[in-house]
Amino acid sequence: MPLYLGIDTSNYTTSAALFDGSLVLENRKLPLPVPQGEKGLRQSDAVFHHTRQLPELLAPLLSGQKLSAIGVSVSPRDAEGSYMPCFLVGKGQAHVLGAALGVPVREYSHQQGHIAAALYSAGRLELLRETLIAFHVSGGTTEAVLITPGGMTGPQIKLLAQSLDLKAGQLIDRVGVALGLDFPCGPALERLAQKAPRPKGIRPSVRGADVSLSGVENQCMAKLRQGEAPETVARFCIQSVLAALEAMCRALLKEFGPLPILFSGGVSGNSLLREELGSSFGGIFAAPEFSSDNGAGLAVLAGLESV
């Protein structure tokens, strides 16, 4: 049986997965430890934690296994100049394993991995052979991209629209930390937001298909200073992210026509966003465990490109 390993060392999670050509057999993750009250990690700290955690993750995963190929993320995005030191840990480990085991190593971007993981978990891998619009909504990225088939290099990605300042995950984490939640704050902020009614009259800041989210942070902090309930502020924050994504969807569908729309990235696991964007735009979503950072998409891409 062929077996493909995927490795991802993002700024949030150490992850690895095994794919047999049909099913993801393992999808293991270790979050990077973030001190309480902090909003993230320095790259030097992320590299240190990945260096400690990746062998711990891989050793039990690979015990007794014979690999056919390895897929690894080596950059945040498939674009010139896209670079973060944390991905060097996974890249180095993948190439050492590949040389020792005599198997090919296929390099992808973190974003390509998210897209493949989302399509796999939604049962829509056939869309990798078609054209679609994909949203990658996370702490490091809030982008809409055009996906076209790319053969051995993975899906080809062209940037269509983005947040011009804060990313959705950054906004959620900053508001969450201000509310006393632990980083990363997404799941806890969602639970808090579900206790409040949906606010009315939210108008996103839009320029073409691009959006701006820094004003939302300012509004949330003002609401906190004014003594508004934490659940009300949390709901306003998430509803503002939703309004921005809806505006991007409308603008892009008007320009490109009725293409399938995929949502990936940790923020897209939010149930409030999934319900609204699914019903309004027929959005395709990753299963929650495949929405956040994971190695499954890299394993899937390595497997599909070995066929």
N, C-alpha and C positions, 0 to 999 in steps of 0.2 A: 504494500500500500504506500503510495507517495505521501510525504509529510513535509509541510512547509512551515517554517518558523517566521514569525513577524516580531520585530523589536521596535519600540518607540520610547525615546527618552525626552519627553517634552518638559516644559518648565513647571509642570504640575504633577506628573505621574511617571513612574517607571512601569513599563508594561511589556508583556510578551504573550504571544498566542501561537497555537498550532492549528493548522488547516489541512484537511486530508484531500482537498480537491472538491469536496462537496459540503462538508460541515466543519465549523470551527469547534474543535475538540476541547481546547483550553483557551481561556482569555483571562490571564492573571494580571493584577495591577497592584502596585504599592504607591500610595500618595506620597509626595515629598513632604516632609514635616515642616510646617510653617509655625513659628512662635505665635502664641496667642496675642491678638491685637495687631499683628502685622498684616499687610495687604499683598504679600507675595514674597518671593525670594530673589536675592541677587544671583546672577548667573554662576558666580564662583561657588555659591552654596548649592545650587542645583546640580552642578557638575560633581561636587563632593558626594551628595546624597545618591545620585545615580551610580557613581563608582562603587559605593557600598551596597546598594540595593540590587543592582542588575545581576551579579553572580548569585545572590540569594534567591532571586526569582527564577533564573534559568536552570540552576542545578537540578531541582526536582522535576522541572518540566522536560528536560532532555534526557533524564536517566533512562538508558536502555533504548532510546529512540534513534532511528536512522533517518536523517534529513535528506530531502531532495533539493531544496533551495532555501535561501534566506531572503526575506524582504526587510528593509530597514529604512526608517525616516532619517534623512540627513540635513534637512532644512525645514523651516516653517512653511514656506510656500514654494511653488514651482516657478520662481522668478529670479532673475539675475540680481545678486546682492542680498538675497534672502538668507539670513544666517543667524544662528544662535549657538553659543558654545555647548549648551547642554546636549545637542544632538551628536556631538563628537563622541560621547561615551557609547551610545548605541552603535554608531558607525564603526568605531574601532573594534568593539566586541564582535560585531557581525563579521567583519573581515578576518579577524583571528579565527573564529569558528569556521568560516568558509574555507580558509586555507588548511586548517587542521583536518577538516572532514572531507575536503575535496569536492565541495558543492558550490554552485554559483551564488553570488550575492547580488541582489537587485536593489538599487537605490531609488527611493521615492521621496516626495515631500510629506511632511506631517499632514498637510491638507489633502493630498491624494489619498492617504490612508483613511482619513475621516470619511471621505466620499465613498470609498469602497466599503468600509464597515457599515455605513448607513444603508447603502444599497443591498448589501448582503443581508442585514438584519430585517430589511423590509421585503425580502424575497424578490428584489428587482435588479439583480446583477445584469440582466440583459440590457439595461439602460446604459451600461458602459460601452455598448456598441452603437449608441444613438447620441443625439444632441439634446441637452437639457440645461436648465438653470439650476445651480446649486448654491445654497446659502451655507456658509461656514460661520457659525455664531458661537464665539467662545470668549475666554478672557484675553486672548491675544489677537483675535481676528473677528471682525464683523464685516463680511464681504458677501457679495453675490457674484458668481462667476459663471461663465459659459463653459460647459463641459462638452468636449468632442472626443471621439475615439483616438487613442494614441499608440496602440500596438504595444510593443515591448517596453516603452517608456512610461506606461500607465496613462490614465486619462489626461488629455491636454486641457489646460485651464487658462481662460482669458478673463481678466478682471473686468467686471461690468459696473459695479457700484460698491460703495463702502461707507462706513462711518468715517467722517473726516476728522474726528477727534477721539473721544473715548470709545472704547469697544464695549459691547453690551455686557460681557462678563466683568470688565473693569468697573463699570457703573454699578452692577449688582453687588460686587464685592465691596466697593467703597461705601455704598449705602448700608450694606449688611454689617460691616465693621463699625460704622457709626451707630448702628442699632445694638451693638454689643454681641453680634453673632461671630462664630469662629470662621476663619478663612479656610477653604473657599466657601462662600456664603450661599450659593445658589439654592440647594435643597431647603435650608432653614428659612431663607427669605420667602421661598414659595409657600412653605407651610404657614408662615406668618401672614402672607398676602391672602391666603384662602379664607382667613377669618374676617376680611373686610369686603364690603360691596364694591362692585365695579365703579370706578369714578367716571364722570362724564366730562365731555368737552376737552379731551386731550388732543392737542394739535402738534404733530411732529414738526421738527425743523428739517426741511427738505430743500435740496438744491439739485434739480434734475432727478436722478435716481439715487443720489448720495444723501446721507442724513448726518445730523449732528446730535450728539447725546450729552455734551457737556452741560448744556442748559438744564437738562433733567436732573443732573447731580445738584446743581445750584438750587433748583426748586425743592428737591428732597431735603437738603440741608436746611433750607429756610423753613420748611414745614416742621422739621424736628425742633428748631429753635422756637417756633411758635407753639410748641406743645402738642402737636397732633399725635394721635395714637400710633404706636409703632406699626401695627397692622395696616393702618391707612397709608402710611408712608411706603411700606413695602408693596402694597397693591398699586399705588401710583407709579412706583418705579417700574414694576413689571409691565403694567399696562402701557407705559410710555415706550418701553422696548417693543412691545407688540405693535403699537401705532407706527413706529418707525419701520419695522419690518413689513407691515401692510403697505405702507407708502412705497417702499422699494419694489414690492411685488407688483403693485398696480402699474408703476412706471415701466418696469421691465416687460411685463406682459403686453403693454400697449406698444412697446417698441419691437418686440421679437415674436409676438403672437403666442398661441396657446401651447407652449412647451411644457413638459413635465417640470415640476419644481421639487427639489430635494432639500431637506434641512438636516444639517449635521452640526457637530460641535456640542460641547457641554450644555450651553444655554438652551439649545433646542430640545433638551430633555424635559424642560418645564411644561407641566401639564396644561397650564393656562394658555401658553403659546401654542401648544400642539392642537388643542381643541379649536381655537379660533382660526389659525392658519390652515388647518386641515379642512375645516368646513367652508372657509371662504375661497381658498385657492386650490383645493385638492392636493395639498402638500403631502409629500412622501417623507416619513420620518424614520430615523433609526429607532430601534428599541432602546429604552433608557440605558441599558448596560453597554450599548454600542454608541451612545451619543457622546459620552465623555471620552477623554483621551484613552486610547487602547491600541494594542498591537495587532488586532484582528485584521484590520484593513490591509496592513502591510503583508500579512501572511496570505490573505486572499489574492492580492495582486501578484505576489510571487507565484502562487499556484496557477492562476489563470494564464499567466504569461509563460508558464512552462509547458502548457498543453500544446 
